[in-house]
């Protein structure tokens, strides 16, 4: 993005990072630009991007100057699917590819050699075991409380 230039980067809210949606925030930090995240509505006017973030308790109106990174929720609008004509026209467009030399990146900085984390081991999840059933035969409440205390839930 730094090499090709950009005004606005739009990302989604869901990802495989534990559904935390941190990629847009990390990207904005890396690029050194403002971020507006979890927006349900986005507008761009001139060099300003504005958005609405709907929370449980309040609605926030936020804005930033371009260039910026935004992430949108599934409430941000209906997906627009391309027409057959648009698909065929897109096939004819050139795709620009960059290799590491074009981007000025050493091979040791990327891939497994450049990773900041590594998977040390993987183990299969143990099979589920039958749970404990507490039957209410007059003292069910006490038995349930004792079980929860024993498991350190209370």
KEPAPA-386262 format. One record per residue: x, y, z of N, C-alpha, C in turn; residue in three letters. Coordinates in steps of 0.001 Angstrom, whole numbers, padded with zeros to 6 digits, always signed. Example, Ala and Ser with C-alpha at 12.3 -4.5 7.8 and 13.67 -1.06 7.14 Angstrom:
+013190-005690+007800+012300-004500+007800+013200-003300+007800Ala;+012850-002250+007080+013670-001060+007140+012900+000030+007870Ser;
//
This chain:
+000814-001199+000000+000000+000000+000000+000857+001261+000000Unk;+001938+001238+000781+002811+002401+000808+003429+002642-000561Unk;+003777+001573-001255+004431+001691-002561+003471+002205-003624Unk;+002239+001671-003643+001288+002033-004693+000492+003280-004366Unk;+000432+003648-003091-000343+004806-002678-001799+004433-002447Unk;-002475+005179-001600-003875+004900-001285-004499+006128-000641Unk;-005808+006205-000716-006561+007224+000004-007345+006596+001145Unk;-008012+005480+000839-008866+004839+001827-008757+003326+001694Unk;-008470+002655+002806-008430+001201+002855-009662+000769+003636Unk;-010483-000107+003042-011708-000577+003688-011555-002055+004025Unk;-011788-002401+005280-011707-003784+005732-013017-004199+006370Unk;-013160-005483+006566-014348-006017+007215-014159-006112+008718Unk;-015197-006599+009387-015145-006685+010841-014744-008060+011342Unk;-014880-009080+010516-014608-010441+010968-013314-010942+010351Unk;-012633-011786+011098-011390-012344+010596-011078-013601+011382Unk;-010018-014259+011000-009637-015484+011692-008677-015205+012843Unk;-008621-013968+013312-007753-013626+014432-008499-013729+015761Unk;-009333-014745+015880-010122-014906+017102-011342-014012+017071Unk;-011759-013596+015896-012894-012697+015672-012699-011385+016417Unk;-011459-010961+016554-011176-009701+017237-011198-008525+016267Unk;-011018-008760+014984-011027-007685+014007-009890-006697+014188Unk;-008705-007182+014531-007589-006278+014795-006797-005904+013548Unk;-006991-006603+012445-006178-006324+011261-006296-004873+010794Unk;-007500-004279+010689-007543-002866+010278-006776-001945+011234Unk;-006863-002200+012533-006146-001367+013497-004636-001534+013341Unk;-004183-002776+013159-002754-003023+012967-002260-002388+011676Unk;-003072-002482+010628-002698-001894+009345-002594-000374+009449Unk;-003558+000254+010125-003515+001706+010301-002276+002129+011086Unk;-001958+001368+012127-000766+001671+012923+000489+001540+012071Unk;+000558+000478+011286+001727+000243+010424+001888+001341+009389Unk;+000761+001805+008821+000807+002842+007791+000913+004248+008381Unk;+000638+004381+009686+000710+005696+010320-000441+006605+009932Unk;-001622+006017+009735-002795+006806+009347-003918+006588+010363Unk;-004919+007476+010386-006034+007293+011315-006858+006060+010961Unk;-007561+005539+011978-008443+004402+011762-009829+004715+012304Unk;-010830+004275+011577-012221+004342+012030-012732+002914+011918Unk;-013064+002304+013042-013381+000881+013033-014818+000614+013427Unk;-015302-000568+012999-016638-001075+013300-017732-000082+012916Unk;-017643+000433+011703-018613+001425+011231-019800+000740+010560Unk;-020989+001258+010842-022179+000742+010176-022576+001639+009010Unk;-021938+002788+008898-022199+003706+007790-020931+004502+007510Unk;-020590+004666+006232-019366+005378+005849-019692+006345+004716Unk;-019176+007571+004815-019282+008546+003730-017930+009219+003558Unk;-017626+009585+002324-016391+010302+002014-016782+011591+001320Unk;-016323+012720+001881-016577+014035+001297-015251+014767+001202Unk;-014764+014950-000005-013481+015616-000190-012362+014795+000417Unk;-011678+015370+001400-010569+014665+002046-010944+014163+003445Unk;-012248+014070+003721-012717+013628+005036-013560+012373+004892Unk;-013297+011398+005737-014134+010198+005806-014883+010269+007135Unk;-016197+010034+007068-017036+010058+008265-017725+008722+008408Unk;-018023+008355+009646-018712+007095+009871-019549+007118+011130Unk;-020453+006145+011178-021312+005962+012355-021011+004605+012957Unk;-020728+004597+014263-020466+003365+014995-021613+003175+015983Unk;-022364+002100+015799-023506+001813+016666-023075+000858+017765Unk;-023146+001317+019004-022812+000476+020147-024073+000073+020890Unk;-023903-000666+021968-025038-001092+022779-025699+000073+023490Unk;-024889+001029+023942-025420+002124+024750-025505+003447+024005Unk;-024773+003587+022913-024742+004882+022225-024337+004711+020772Unk;-024589+005756+020007-024136+005828+018623-023085+006927+018546Unk;-021929+006599+017978-020848+007567+017854-020694+007985+016406Unk;-020510+009270+016186-020189+009794+014868-018710+010150+014882Unk;-017944+009550+013976-016500+009726+013970-016049+010199+012594Unk;-014901+010867+012547-014358+011310+011260-012849+011390+011328Unk;-012247+011327+010148-010795+011425+010037-010448+011999+008671Unk;-009241+012502+008560-008750+013011+007290-008125+011861+006509Unk;-008281+011877+005203-007660+010876+004345-006180+011177+004222Unk;-005330+010208+004063-005608+008782+003941-005965+008179+005300Unk;-006769+007103+005260-007235+006462+006484-007567+005004+006208Unk;-007765+004264+007300-008208+002872+007239-009538+002799+007978Unk;-010541+002178+007358-011828+001972+008020-012165+000489+007990Unk;-012950+000063+008980-013517-001281+008936-015017-001143+009121Unk;-015758-001976+008423-017215-001882+008416-017823-003157+008992Unk;-019035-003015+009513-019772-004156+010041-020688-004700+008956Unk;-021368-005782+009272-022310-006346+008313-023556-005480+008160Unk;-023689-004443+008955-024824-003522+008864-024552-002375+007897Unk;-023368-002342+007294-022962-001190+006499-023601-001125+005119Unk;-024262-002157+004686-024920-002089+003387-025014-003447+002734Unk;-025767-003495+001697-025948-004727+000930-024791-004889-000048Unk;-024339-006111-000187-023264-006399-001137-023765-006165-002562Unk;-022909-005593-003377-023250-005397-004789-022472-006422-005597Unk;-023185-007230-006322-022551-008271-007121-022369-007761-008540Unk;-021216-008058-009143-020972-007549-010491-021844-008257-011524Unk;-022117-007532-012582-022860-008117-013700-021909-008993-014510Unk;-022460-009798-015396-021636-010639-016260-020703-009776-017109Unk;-021227-008660-017592-020424-007743-018395-019249-007197-017570Unk;-019513-006863-016306-018463-006365-015426-017402-007415-015141Unk;-017838-008667-014976-016895-009760-014733-015985-009951-015939Unk;-016561-009945-017120-015773-010128-018344-014810-008963-018552Unk;-015243-007739-018248-014363-006580-018390-013205-006661-017391Unk;-013479-007151-016177-012438-007261-015159-011367-008265-015564Unk;-011760-009307-016288-010790-010308-016732-009755-009719-017677Unk;-010108-008662-018365-009205-008048-019334-008276-007019-018702Unk;-008542-006637-017481-007716-005630-016809-006378-006236-016413Unk;-005297-005484-016556-003991-006008-016155-003892-006079-014625Unk;-003201-007089-014158-002954-007256-012728-001477-006974-012503Unk;-001214-006008-011646+000167-005653-011361+000649-006484-010184Unk;+001765-007169-010358+002340-007999-009304+003673-007410-008869Unk;+003981-007575-007592+005236-007100-007041+005954-008271-006397Unk;+007272-008338-006561+008034-009329-005810+008770-008591-004686Unk;+009487-009323-003868+010138-008714-002711+011139-007642-003111Unk;+011846-007854-004214+012812-006851-004670+012120-005549-005041Unk;+010953-005653-005715+010202-004452-006086+009786-003648-004857Unk;+009500-004353-003771+009035-003700-002553+010172-003336-001604Unk;+011390-003734-001945+012532-003417-001102+012522-004174+000219Unk;+012067-005428+000178+011968-006246+001388+012931-007415+001271Unk;+013690-007655+002336+014586-008813+002369+013776-010068+002640Unk;+014174-011184+002045+013457-012451+002218+013448-012893+003676Unk;+014468-012494+004453+014528-012891+005860+013475-012180+006712Unk;+012858-011122+006175+011868-010353+006932+010456-010909+006792Unk;+010245-011830+005876+008892-012322+005619+008847-013838+005745Unk;+007644-014363+005765+007480-015806+005852+007888-016326+007216Unk;+008172-017606+007288+008516-018243+008551+009767-017638+009170Unk;+010728-017275+008333+011979-016709+008855+011752-015366+009542Unk;+010780-014598+009088+010535-013275+009659+009374-013220+010626Unk;+008758-014355+010912+007592-014362+011797+007992-014016+013227Unk;+007133-013274+013911+007395-012904+015295+006914-013996+016242Unk;+006096-014886+015745+005580-015971+016573+005810-017288+015851Unk;+005780-018380+016609+005940-019708+016030+005064-020674+016802Unk;+004524-021645+016112+003736-022692+016758+004715-023747+017254Unk;+004736-023951+018557+005650-024912+019166+005106-026325+019097Unk;+003799-026478+019333+003201-027812+019346+001700-027691+019109Unk;+001133-028772+018628-000306-028842+018399-000800-030160+018976Unk;-001869-030092+019725-002474-031309+020258-003964-031286+019967Unk;-004503-032460+019759-005940-032554+019487-006723-032272+020759Unk;-007884-031676+020596-008753-031414+021728-009255-032741+022278Unk;-009249-032888+023598-009737-034155+024160-011232-034313+023901Unk;-011652-035550+023793-013072-035826+023569-013874-035343+024767Unk;-015094-034909+024500-015959-034459+025583-016347-035636+026454Unk;-016369-035379+027748-016802-036405+028691-018203-036070+029165Unk;-018862-037051+029710-020200-036824+030229-020122-035855+031396Unk;-021036-034921+031446-021064-033946+032520-021679-034523+033790Unk;-021639-033735+034842-022229-034129+036114-023677-033681+036138Unk;-024557-034578+036459-025983-034264+036533-026363-034145+038004Unk;-026947-033009+038358-027430-032791+039721-028948-032884+039673Unk;-029490-033884+040325-030939-034078+040340-031519-033424+041587Unk;-032672-032804+041413-033342-032147+042530-034272-033133+043213Unk;-033777-033699+044288-034574-034637+045075-034731-034072+046480Unk;-035010-032776+046540-035192-032105+047810-034002-031256+048211Unk;-032806-031666+047879-031575-030957+048237-030788-030570+046984Unk;-031494-030425+045851-030828-030128+044579-030078-028814+044586Unk;-030660-027790+045209-030008-026482+045267-028691-026539+046016Unk;-028679-027232+047133-027444-027366+047914-026410-028180+047151Unk;-026875-029244+046488-025947-030085+045721-025341-029289+044563Unk;-026169-028463+043915-025670-027638+042805-024662-026614+043316Unk;-024980-025957+044421-024064-024967+044990-022750-025621+045403Unk;-022826-026810+045989-021609-027514+046394-020764-027874+045180Unk;-021401-028333+044105-020662-028682+042886-019987-027443+042295Unk;-020724-026323+042206-020155-025094+041645-018987-024580+042497Unk;-019116-024706+043814-018029-024294+044699-016818-025201+044527Unk;-017053-026493+044396-015973-027457+044203-015197-027180+042920Unk;-015914-026741+041864-015283-026438+040582-014711-025011+040540Unk;-014889-024279+041659-014413-022887+041794-015098-021936+040814Unk;-016380-022209+040515-017192-021294+039719-017803-020225+040601Unk;-017957-020517+041880-018482-019529+042827-017590-019501+044050Unk;
//
